[in-house]
Amino acid sequence: PNNRKTIYQLAKIVEERIMTKLRQEVEIINVDPKEIHGELFSGAIDKIAHIKKIQTKLGWMPKYSIEETIDTVIDYWLERIVNEKYYFKVI
């Protein structure tokens, strides 16, 4: 429930985390989803998972914040890039 973010907000968090970890500039590029997914694309207004049911039935609670999760993903890819000489560029 505390991790509710728009795609842009997520991009800003990733941008900040990459700049902090890599000391490298990041550019967020806004793209029309129809350009990527085609003319029939229709974005949902609000896709928010409601976790009350899983909390009630299973007693589950999230352990990590969105920032911690993003850091884990960045660290994973950094390790792959360094150890496996893996290179990628997002365009």
GULUM-796546 format. One record per atom (N, C-alpha, C): chain; residue in three letters; x, y, z; residue number from 1. Coordinates in steps of 0.001 Angstrom, whole numbers. Atoms other than C-alpha are relative to their C-alpha. Last residue first. Layout:
N
<'A' 'Ala' <X Y Z> NUM>
...
This chain:
91
<'A' 'Ile' <247 -1139 892> 91>
<'A' 'Ile' <17237 3496 -26033> 91>
<'A' 'Ile' <-1449 393 76> 91>
<'A' 'Val' <1440 -211 166> 90>
<'A' 'Val' <18424 1251 -23246> 90>
<'A' 'Val' <-182 1257 -840> 90>
<'A' 'Lys' <337 -1423 32> 89>
<'A' 'Lys' <22024 233 -23682> 89>
<'A' 'Lys' <-1486 106 -251> 89>
<'A' 'Phe' <1263 -331 640> 88>
<'A' 'Phe' <23313 -3168 -22772> 88>
<'A' 'Phe' <-201 1494 70> 88>
<'A' 'Tyr' <207 -1402 352> 87>
<'A' 'Tyr' <26643 -4689 -21939> 87>
<'A' 'Tyr' <-1378 173 -616> 87>
<'A' 'Tyr' <1297 -196 661> 86>
<'A' 'Tyr' <27460 -7908 -20140> 86>
<'A' 'Tyr' <-207 1473 -249> 86>
<'A' 'Lys' <-319 -905 1104> 85>
<'A' 'Lys' <31121 -8419 -19285> 85>
<'A' 'Lys' <-1241 231 -866> 85>
<'A' 'Glu' <220 729 1241> 84>
<'A' 'Glu' <29905 -11327 -17182> 84>
<'A' 'Glu' <340 832 -1223> 84>
<'A' 'Asn' <-500 1376 -43> 83>
<'A' 'Asn' <31239 -10182 -13834> 83>
<'A' 'Asn' <-128 -746 -1321> 83>
<'A' 'Val' <-1406 85 -398> 82>
<'A' 'Val' <30905 -6401 -14251> 82>
<'A' 'Val' <534 -1431 -150> 82>
<'A' 'Ile' <-795 -785 948> 81>
<'A' 'Ile' <27649 -6238 -16228> 81>
<'A' 'Ile' <1488 -160 309> 81>
<'A' 'Arg' <-62 713 1292> 80>
<'A' 'Arg' <26092 -9070 -14256> 80>
<'A' 'Arg' <886 737 -986> 80>
<'A' 'Glu' <-828 1195 -184> 79>
<'A' 'Glu' <27006 -7429 -10939> 79>
<'A' 'Glu' <121 -781 -1310> 79>
<'A' 'Leu' <-1390 -454 -99> 78>
<'A' 'Leu' <25626 -4086 -12106> 78>
<'A' 'Leu' <947 -1191 152> 78>
<'A' 'Trp' <-492 -285 1351> 77>
<'A' 'Trp' <22436 -5828 -13206> 77>
<'A' 'Trp' <1428 512 10> 77>
<'A' 'Tyr' <-39 1247 775> 76>
<'A' 'Tyr' <21851 -7371 -9786> 76>
<'A' 'Tyr' <596 251 -1385> 76>
<'A' 'Asp' <-1176 745 -444> 75>
<'A' 'Asp' <22759 -4140 -7974> 75>
<'A' 'Asp' <155 -1308 -776> 75>
<'A' 'Ile' <-1176 -707 524> 74>
<'A' 'Ile' <20203 -2210 -10049> 74>
<'A' 'Ile' <1266 -756 379> 74>
<'A' 'Val' <-34 237 1450> 73>
<'A' 'Val' <17521 -4817 -9284> 73>
<'A' 'Val' <1227 676 -622> 73>
<'A' 'Thr' <-351 1407 208> 72>
<'A' 'Thr' <18296 -4773 -5553> 72>
<'A' 'Thr' <119 -318 -1494> 72>
<'A' 'Asp' <-1426 147 -292> 71>
<'A' 'Asp' <18283 -959 -5495> 71>
<'A' 'Asp' <463 -1434 -251> 71>
<'A' 'Ile' <-704 -586 1143> 70>
<'A' 'Ile' <14866 -959 -7201> 70>
<'A' 'Ile' <1508 -112 210> 70>
<'A' 'Thr' <164 928 1125> 69>
<'A' 'Thr' <13532 -3325 -4541> 69>
<'A' 'Thr' <747 502 -1222> 69>
<'A' 'Glu' <-857 1160 -266> 68>
<'A' 'Glu' <14938 -1212 -1722> 68>
<'A' 'Glu' <-55 -997 -1154> 68>
<'A' 'Glu' <-1393 -432 159> 67>
<'A' 'Glu' <13356 1915 -3239> 67>
<'A' 'Glu' <972 -1154 231> 67>
<'A' 'Ile' <-257 -53 1437> 66>
<'A' 'Ile' <9991 179 -3648> 66>
<'A' 'Ile' <1451 417 -255> 66>
<'A' 'Ser' <557 -1189 639> 65>
<'A' 'Ser' <10070 -667 25> 65>
<'A' 'Ser' <309 -55 -1494> 65>
<'A' 'Tyr' <-932 -957 577> 64>
<'A' 'Tyr' <10736 -4184 1167> 64>
<'A' 'Tyr' <-737 1187 -600> 64>
<'A' 'Lys' <-1205 -151 -818> 63>
<'A' 'Lys' <9066 -6677 3473> 63>
<'A' 'Lys' <863 1166 -461> 63>
<'A' 'Pro' <-1212 -292 776> 62>
<'A' 'Pro' <5501 -6557 2132> 62>
<'A' 'Pro' <1184 222 935> 62>
<'A' 'Met' <-251 -1442 60> 61>
<'A' 'Met' <3015 -8119 4550> 61>
<'A' 'Met' <1249 216 -853> 61>
<'A' 'Trp' <-1159 -509 733> 60>
<'A' 'Trp' <1493 -11561 4383> 60>
<'A' 'Trp' <68 1514 59> 60>
<'A' 'Gly' <-817 -738 -950> 59>
<'A' 'Gly' <-892 -12836 7051> 59>
<'A' 'Gly' <1250 592 -633> 59>
<'A' 'Leu' <-1316 613 -154> 58>
<'A' 'Leu' <-2171 -15404 4610> 58>
<'A' 'Leu' <885 681 1035> 58>
<'A' 'Lys' <32 1462 119> 57>
<'A' 'Lys' <-5935 -14791 4545> 57>
<'A' 'Lys' <1350 -650 294> 57>
<'A' 'Thr' <966 616 -900> 56>
<'A' 'Thr' <-6037 -11217 5885> 56>
<'A' 'Thr' <103 -1522 -24> 56>
<'A' 'Gln' <-416 -288 -1375> 55>
<'A' 'Gln' <-2873 -9892 4262> 55>
<'A' 'Gln' <-899 -741 989> 55>
<'A' 'Ile' <-1165 836 -268> 54>
<'A' 'Ile' <-3695 -11656 995> 54>
<'A' 'Ile' <527 246 1416> 54>
<'A' 'Lys' <423 1403 -28> 53>
<'A' 'Lys' <-7174 -10129 1023> 53>
<'A' 'Lys' <1180 -916 336> 53>
<'A' 'Lys' <730 284 -1249> 52>
<'A' 'Lys' <-5935 -6654 2004> 52>
<'A' 'Lys' <-364 -1480 118> 52>
<'A' 'Ile' <-606 1122 -705> 51>
<'A' 'Ile' <-3368 -6650 -807> 51>
<'A' 'Ile' <-720 -361 1302> 51>
<'A' 'His' <554 -139 -1342> 50>
<'A' 'His' <-5260 -4527 -3303> 50>
<'A' 'His' <447 -1223 803> 50>
<'A' 'Ala' <326 1264 -665> 49>
<'A' 'Ala' <-3108 -4284 -6395> 49>
<'A' 'Ala' <-531 291 1400> 49>
<'A' 'Ile' <-594 103 -1314> 48>
<'A' 'Ile' <-3335 -902 -8058> 48>
<'A' 'Ile' <-437 -1324 624> 48>
<'A' 'Lys' <-290 1422 -218> 47>
<'A' 'Lys' <-3949 -606 -11757> 47>
<'A' 'Lys' <748 -132 1318> 47>
<'A' 'Asp' <-572 263 -1311> 46>
<'A' 'Asp' <-5652 2803 -12038> 46>
<'A' 'Asp' <183 -1504 185> 46>
<'A' 'Ile' <-62 -1228 -775> 45>
<'A' 'Ile' <-6641 4428 -15311> 45>
<'A' 'Ile' <712 -250 1323> 45>
<'A' 'Ala' <920 11 -1133> 44>
<'A' 'Ala' <-5821 1396 -17383> 44>
<'A' 'Ala' <185 1293 784> 44>
<'A' 'Gly' <-581 95 -1334> 43>
<'A' 'Gly' <-4072 2182 -20631> 43>
<'A' 'Gly' <-1069 0 1074> 43>
<'A' 'Ser' <860 -766 -893> 42>
<'A' 'Ser' <-5745 1420 -23928> 42>
<'A' 'Ser' <536 -187 1414> 42>
<'A' 'Phe' <-373 -76 -1411> 41>
<'A' 'Phe' <-3503 306 -26734> 41>
<'A' 'Phe' <-982 868 770> 41>
<'A' 'Leu' <1075 572 -810> 40>
<'A' 'Leu' <-5334 -349 -30007> 40>
<'A' 'Leu' <293 63 1500> 40>
<'A' 'Glu' <1169 -890 -103> 39>
<'A' 'Glu' <-3085 2067 -31902> 39>
<'A' 'Glu' <-1108 -527 901> 39>
<'A' 'Gly' <943 -46 1108> 38>
<'A' 'Gly' <58 64 -31279> 38>
<'A' 'Gly' <-1230 835 315> 38>
<'A' 'His' <923 1128 -26> 37>
<'A' 'His' <2064 -1013 -28234> 37>
<'A' 'His' <-1015 -12 -1144> 37>
<'A' 'Ile' <-646 1272 -335> 36>
<'A' 'Ile' <5160 1178 -28496> 36>
<'A' 'Ile' <-934 -1179 -229> 36>
<'A' 'Glu' <-1169 113 880> 35>
<'A' 'Glu' <3853 4281 -30272> 35>
<'A' 'Glu' <693 -1346 218> 35>
<'A' 'Lys' <507 487 1289> 34>
<'A' 'Lys' <497 3766 -28554> 34>
<'A' 'Lys' <1131 -159 -1012> 34>
<'A' 'Pro' <142 1461 -24> 33>
<'A' 'Pro' <2308 4068 -25218> 33>
<'A' 'Pro' <-504 -575 -1322> 33>
<'A' 'Asp' <1419 333 82> 32>
<'A' 'Asp' <3346 7655 -26147> 32>
<'A' 'Asp' <-133 -1522 -32> 32>
<'A' 'Val' <412 570 1278> 31>
<'A' 'Val' <6961 7988 -25085> 31>
<'A' 'Val' <-1490 -304 75> 31>
<'A' 'Asn' <1429 309 33> 30>
<'A' 'Asn' <8423 10163 -22337> 30>
<'A' 'Asn' <-383 -451 -1401> 30>
<'A' 'Ile' <635 -393 1259> 29>
<'A' 'Ile' <12205 9951 -22214> 29>
<'A' 'Ile' <-1461 -431 51> 29>
<'A' 'Ile' <1314 625 122> 28>
<'A' 'Ile' <13909 9934 -18828> 28>
<'A' 'Ile' <-640 540 -1271> 28>
<'A' 'Glu' <1012 -807 678> 27>
<'A' 'Glu' <17578 10796 -19118> 27>
<'A' 'Glu' <-1292 -803 -110> 27>
<'A' 'Val' <1064 827 552> 26>
<'A' 'Val' <20098 9454 -16647> 26>
<'A' 'Val' <-1006 928 -643> 26>
<'A' 'Glu' <1248 -669 362> 25>
<'A' 'Glu' <23398 11043 -15699> 25>
<'A' 'Glu' <-973 -989 -640> 25>
<'A' 'Gln' <174 -129 1439> 24>
<'A' 'Gln' <26018 8837 -14083> 24>
<'A' 'Gln' <-1349 647 -281> 24>
<'A' 'Arg' <-465 -1361 289> 23>
<'A' 'Arg' <27347 8853 -10547> 23>
<'A' 'Arg' <-46 267 -1501> 23>
<'A' 'Leu' <-967 1 1098> 22>
<'A' 'Leu' <26806 5109 -10626> 22>
<'A' 'Leu' <628 1352 -267> 22>
<'A' 'Lys' <-881 1162 7> 21>
<'A' 'Lys' <25035 4492 -7307> 21>
<'A' 'Lys' <1118 111 -1029> 21>
<'A' 'Thr' <-675 153 -1289> 20>
<'A' 'Thr' <23508 7926 -6698> 20>
<'A' 'Thr' <1029 -1126 -46> 20>
<'A' 'Met' <-926 -1129 -136> 19>
<'A' 'Met' <22702 8639 -10369> 19>
<'A' 'Met' <778 -94 1316> 19>
<'A' 'Ile' <-1115 220 919> 18>
<'A' 'Ile' <21231 5158 -10709> 18>
<'A' 'Ile' <1016 1128 136> 18>
<'A' 'Arg' <-805 1120 -504> 17>
<'A' 'Arg' <19097 5572 -7575> 17>
<'A' 'Arg' <1207 -254 -899> 17>
<'A' 'Glu' <-722 -441 -1194> 16>
<'A' 'Glu' <17826 9028 -8609> 16>
<'A' 'Glu' <923 -1094 517> 16>
<'A' 'Glu' <-957 -1027 397> 15>
<'A' 'Glu' <16874 7867 -12109> 15>
<'A' 'Glu' <870 417 1198> 15>
<'A' 'Val' <-1084 718 672> 14>
<'A' 'Val' <15219 4714 -10759> 14>
<'A' 'Val' <1096 987 -404> 14>
<'A' 'Ile' <-699 742 -1052> 13>
<'A' 'Ile' <13159 6845 -8349> 13>
<'A' 'Ile' <1192 -746 -604> 13>
<'A' 'Lys' <-774 -982 -772> 12>
<'A' 'Lys' <12272 9272 -11165> 12>
<'A' 'Lys' <783 -682 1129> 12>
<'A' 'Ala' <-1146 -405 821> 11>
<'A' 'Ala' <11221 6373 -13404> 11>
<'A' 'Ala' <880 988 753> 11>
<'A' 'Leu' <-949 1112 -23> 10>
<'A' 'Leu' <9010 5008 -10630> 10>
<'A' 'Leu' <1256 349 -790> 10>
<'A' 'Gln' <-612 -21 -1327> 9>
<'A' 'Gln' <7368 8432 -10269> 9>
<'A' 'Gln' <1019 -1133 148> 9>
<'A' 'Tyr' <-957 -1108 -35> 8>
<'A' 'Tyr' <6813 8512 -14036> 8>
<'A' 'Tyr' <701 80 1360> 8>
<'A' 'Ile' <-1165 423 780> 7>
<'A' 'Ile' <5219 5065 -13993> 7>
<'A' 'Ile' <1064 1101 38> 7>
<'A' 'Thr' <253 -40 1441> 6>
<'A' 'Thr' <2899 6268 -11222> 6>
<'A' 'Thr' <1263 -497 -704> 6>
<'A' 'Lys' <-741 -973 787> 5>
<'A' 'Lys' <3524 5108 -7677> 5>
<'A' 'Lys' <-487 -25 -1445> 5>
<'A' 'Arg' <831 -450 1110> 4>
<'A' 'Arg' <1728 3245 -4897> 4>
<'A' 'Arg' <710 1143 -727> 4>
<'A' 'Asn' <-814 -48 1205> 3>
<'A' 'Asn' <4452 1703 -2754> 3>
<'A' 'Asn' <-787 452 -1221> 3>
<'A' 'Asn' <-856 -1180 -59> 2>
<'A' 'Asn' <2891 2395 641> 2>
<'A' 'Asn' <848 182 -1247> 2>
<'A' 'Pro' <811 -1212 0> 1>
<'A' 'Pro' <0 0 0> 1>
<'A' 'Pro' <853 1274 0> 1>
